[in-house]
Amino acid sequence: MTGNFTFHNPTKLYFGEEAIENLSKELENYGNKVMLVYGGGSIKRNGIYEAVKKELEKAGKTVVELGGVMPNPTIDKVREGMRMAKEEAVDFILAVGGGSTIDYCKAVAGSTYCEADPWEYYFNEWGEMTCRWIPVGCVLTMAGTGSEMNSGSVISNHSENRKKFYYFRNPDFAILNPVYTYTVPQYQTVAGIYDIMSHILEQYLSGNDDNTSDYISEGLMRSLIVSSRKVLVNPEDYEARSNIMWTATWALNGLIECGKPTDWMVHMLGQAVAAYTDATHGHTLSAVSGAYYRLLISRSEDAVKKFCLLAQNVWDVRPEGKSAKEVALEGLERMEEWMRSLGMAMNITDCGADESMLEGIADACPINESGYVVLSRADVIDVLRKSL
């Protein structure tokens, strides 16, 4: 381990089939009026809505509801939530959904009492959040983003073709019941699985020291691979669903980035593609990963060494009789075989992008400066073109 770091995570987690029973107890710690936020209404079909409402009634809360949070939540939708939160003087925001809903609630919680426009102040200027914060809790219904135990919020602005992030605050608590993920469609399930893998890789594939965080990451990846294969066969495999959900949380709650420079370039590329296509997040990541990782292997010896470790310790590549670069590339090929078996998008054309968009996507793509290679704008366009 090298460098200096601080690890602190204030979110309380309740995990398991009976986790929802803790919701009413937690709500006793907050004011009377709760804003219940959810997405397209699937929670009303699968019974989660009724379970949550029962707990809210048990806690004696007054509830206002805001539905319709989209998979890539927009700043216009955030402004709608801000208006409702202020007009109703809500004391607490409860997100019921996946990462998009939770991200959205963080943005509303930190923007409602901000005097400046949240898009300009937070997402463009990265201004410090000094206004009143509305506490947030969440009931997770899809595993992937890790938003239930971090402060991140990713919001889209369709008028500018931009998708950006800001760090607000963590949810105070999160309810994690793996059963709630049983009915997530396969396309969304695998998108979440690859989002988890990408979160781990973008922390693992950085630095060149012997780092305990990397050993943890390798274990998380191996668990994810095993469980992903099981859940494709049986979507109601509780053990597989629980392992995926728990891995998602630990993939992005700050633990495995300790002592790491990290490299979030895949996310920058994928989010820029999504800003133009509104495609599902995990699939935009898988679509650009191969071209970006091959660029790293072609240009950086440190990257080759780390990809060799990944190949051997996660993808079980035997190194005998092979060069380091051959081992690294074989590991990447095995990862891509796994991605294809999941049904991931393997190019940005499948995400709705085309040649005419490449310049604009490149303009929308921030450059990560802590990875093995710092991309130029020409490099970004080259990666995108090779991802078509």
Solvent accessible surface area in square Angstrom, and as a share of the most:
residue,aa,sasa,rsa
1,M,96,0.43
2,T,79,0.46
3,G,66,0.64
4,N,157,0.80
5,F,106,0.44
6,T,128,0.74
7,F,89,0.37
8,H,144,0.64
9,N,33,0.17
10,P,81,0.51
11,T,9,0.05
12,K,104,0.44
13,L,39,0.19
14,Y,46,0.18
15,F,80,0.33
16,G,13,0.12
17,E,108,0.48
18,E,125,0.56
19,A,4,0.03
20,I,22,0.11
21,E,93,0.42
22,N,36,0.18
23,L,0,0.00
24,S,7,0.05
25,K,128,0.54
26,E,12,0.05
27,L,0,0.00
28,E,130,0.58
29,N,107,0.55
30,Y,45,0.17
31,G,34,0.32
32,N,79,0.41
33,K,48,0.20
34,V,0,0.00
35,M,0,0.00
36,L,1,0.00
37,V,0,0.00
38,Y,17,0.07
39,G,16,0.16
40,G,79,0.76
41,G,13,0.13
42,S,55,0.35
43,I,9,0.05
44,K,97,0.41
45,R,187,0.68
46,N,54,0.28
47,G,36,0.34
48,I,4,0.02
49,Y,36,0.14
50,E,95,0.43
51,A,30,0.23
52,V,1,0.00
53,K,50,0.21
54,K,132,0.56
55,E,7,0.03
56,L,1,0.01
57,E,126,0.56
58,K,122,0.52
59,A,25,0.19
60,G,55,0.53
61,K,31,0.13
62,T,63,0.36
63,V,39,0.23
64,V,26,0.15
65,E,57,0.26
66,L,8,0.04
67,G,25,0.25
68,G,41,0.40
69,V,8,0.05
70,M,63,0.28
71,P,101,0.63
72,N,10,0.05
73,P,5,0.03
74,T,14,0.08
75,I,4,0.02
76,D,95,0.49
77,K,25,0.10
78,V,0,0.00
79,R,72,0.26
80,E,64,0.29
81,G,0,0.00
82,M,32,0.14
83,R,136,0.50
84,M,53,0.23
85,A,0,0.00
86,K,109,0.46
87,E,139,0.62
88,E,61,0.27
89,A,62,0.48
90,V,0,0.00
91,D,48,0.25
92,F,0,0.00
93,I,0,0.00
94,L,0,0.00
95,A,0,0.00
96,V,0,0.00
97,G,7,0.06
98,G,14,0.13
99,G,7,0.06
100,S,33,0.21
101,T,8,0.05
102,I,0,0.00
103,D,13,0.07
104,Y,0,0.00
105,C,0,0.00
106,K,0,0.00
107,A,0,0.00
108,V,0,0.00
109,A,0,0.00
110,G,0,0.00
111,S,0,0.00
112,T,3,0.02
113,Y,56,0.21
114,C,19,0.12
115,E,184,0.83
116,A,45,0.35
117,D,58,0.30
118,P,4,0.02
119,W,3,0.01
120,E,78,0.35
121,Y,59,0.22
122,Y,1,0.00
123,F,3,0.01
124,N,54,0.28
125,E,114,0.51
126,W,120,0.42
127,G,14,0.13
128,E,128,0.57
129,M,27,0.12
130,T,110,0.64
131,C,29,0.17
132,R,127,0.46
133,W,28,0.10
134,I,0,0.00
135,P,37,0.23
136,V,0,0.00
137,G,0,0.00
138,C,0,0.00
139,V,0,0.00
140,L,2,0.01
141,T,15,0.09
142,M,49,0.22
143,A,12,0.09
144,G,4,0.04
145,T,40,0.24
146,G,0,0.00
147,S,2,0.01
148,E,1,0.01
149,M,19,0.08
150,N,22,0.11
151,S,24,0.16
152,G,15,0.15
153,S,0,0.00
154,V,35,0.20
155,I,1,0.00
156,S,4,0.02
157,N,10,0.05
158,H,101,0.45
159,S,106,0.69
160,E,75,0.34
161,N,52,0.27
162,R,60,0.22
163,K,20,0.08
164,K,56,0.24
165,F,57,0.24
166,Y,12,0.05
167,Y,125,0.47
168,F,16,0.07
169,R,116,0.42
170,N,23,0.12
171,P,1,0.00
172,D,51,0.27
173,F,1,0.00
174,A,0,0.00
175,I,0,0.00
176,L,0,0.00
177,N,7,0.04
178,P,0,0.00
179,V,50,0.28
180,Y,28,0.11
181,T,3,0.02
182,Y,40,0.15
183,T,91,0.53
184,V,26,0.15
185,P,88,0.55
186,Q,111,0.49
187,Y,114,0.43
188,Q,55,0.25
189,T,12,0.07
190,V,2,0.01
191,A,3,0.02
192,G,3,0.03
193,I,1,0.01
194,Y,0,0.00
195,D,4,0.02
196,I,0,0.00
197,M,0,0.00
198,S,0,0.00
199,H,6,0.03
200,I,0,0.00
201,L,0,0.00
202,E,3,0.01
203,Q,2,0.01
204,Y,1,0.00
205,L,2,0.01
206,S,1,0.00
207,G,20,0.19
208,N,116,0.59
209,D,34,0.17
210,D,102,0.53
211,N,1,0.01
212,T,78,0.46
213,S,5,0.03
214,D,11,0.06
215,Y,132,0.50
216,I,64,0.32
217,S,1,0.00
218,E,20,0.09
219,G,42,0.41
220,L,29,0.14
221,M,0,0.00
222,R,99,0.36
223,S,39,0.25
224,L,0,0.00
225,I,8,0.04
226,V,79,0.46
227,S,2,0.02
228,S,0,0.00
229,R,124,0.45
230,K,86,0.36
231,V,4,0.02
232,L,50,0.25
233,V,131,0.75
234,N,69,0.35
235,P,64,0.40
236,E,107,0.48
237,D,34,0.18
238,Y,71,0.27
239,E,107,0.48
240,A,1,0.00
241,R,15,0.05
242,S,15,0.10
243,N,59,0.30
244,I,6,0.03
245,M,0,0.00
246,W,105,0.37
247,T,5,0.03
248,A,0,0.00
249,T,0,0.00
250,W,67,0.23
251,A,0,0.00
252,L,44,0.22
253,N,8,0.04
254,G,20,0.19
255,L,50,0.25
256,I,1,0.01
257,E,77,0.35
258,C,12,0.07
259,G,15,0.14
260,K,22,0.09
261,P,65,0.41
262,T,15,0.09
263,D,4,0.02
264,W,54,0.19
265,M,2,0.01
266,V,1,0.00
267,H,14,0.06
268,M,18,0.08
269,L,0,0.00
270,G,0,0.00
271,Q,9,0.04
272,A,2,0.02
273,V,0,0.00
274,A,4,0.03
275,A,7,0.05
276,Y,65,0.25
277,T,31,0.18
278,D,74,0.38
279,A,16,0.13
280,T,30,0.17
281,H,39,0.17
282,G,2,0.02
283,H,1,0.00
284,T,0,0.00
285,L,0,0.00
286,S,2,0.01
287,A,4,0.03
288,V,0,0.00
289,S,0,0.00
290,G,10,0.09
291,A,19,0.15
292,Y,2,0.01
293,Y,4,0.01
294,R,89,0.33
295,L,16,0.08
296,L,0,0.00
297,I,4,0.02
298,S,74,0.48
299,R,132,0.48
300,S,15,0.10
301,E,124,0.55
302,D,50,0.26
303,A,0,0.00
304,V,5,0.03
305,K,129,0.54
306,K,9,0.04
307,F,2,0.01
308,C,14,0.09
309,L,83,0.41
310,L,2,0.01
311,A,0,0.00
312,Q,65,0.29
313,N,59,0.30
314,V,7,0.04
315,W,15,0.05
316,D,83,0.43
317,V,5,0.03
318,R,170,0.62
319,P,55,0.34
320,E,114,0.51
321,G,91,0.87
322,K,78,0.33
323,S,59,0.38
324,A,54,0.42
325,K,87,0.37
326,E,96,0.43
327,V,4,0.02
328,A,0,0.00
329,L,56,0.28
330,E,42,0.19
331,G,1,0.01
332,L,1,0.00
333,E,85,0.38
334,R,82,0.30
335,M,1,0.01
336,E,16,0.07
337,E,103,0.46
338,W,3,0.01
339,M,1,0.00
340,R,135,0.49
341,S,71,0.46
342,L,2,0.01
343,G,47,0.45
344,M,11,0.05
345,A,11,0.09
346,M,54,0.24
347,N,42,0.21
348,I,0,0.00
349,T,74,0.43
350,D,98,0.51
351,C,13,0.08
352,G,46,0.45
353,A,3,0.02
354,D,66,0.34
355,E,94,0.42
356,S,101,0.65
357,M,48,0.21
358,L,2,0.01
359,E,96,0.43
360,G,17,0.16
361,I,0,0.00
362,A,7,0.05
363,D,83,0.43
364,A,10,0.08
365,C,10,0.06
366,P,70,0.44
367,I,66,0.34
368,N,22,0.11
369,E,136,0.61
370,S,49,0.31
371,G,18,0.17
372,Y,40,0.15
373,V,20,0.11
374,V,82,0.47
375,L,6,0.03
376,S,56,0.36
377,R,109,0.40
378,A,72,0.56
379,D,17,0.09
380,V,2,0.01
381,I,19,0.10
382,D,52,0.27
383,V,1,0.01
384,L,0,0.00
385,R,115,0.42
386,K,141,0.60
387,S,4,0.03
388,L,62,0.31
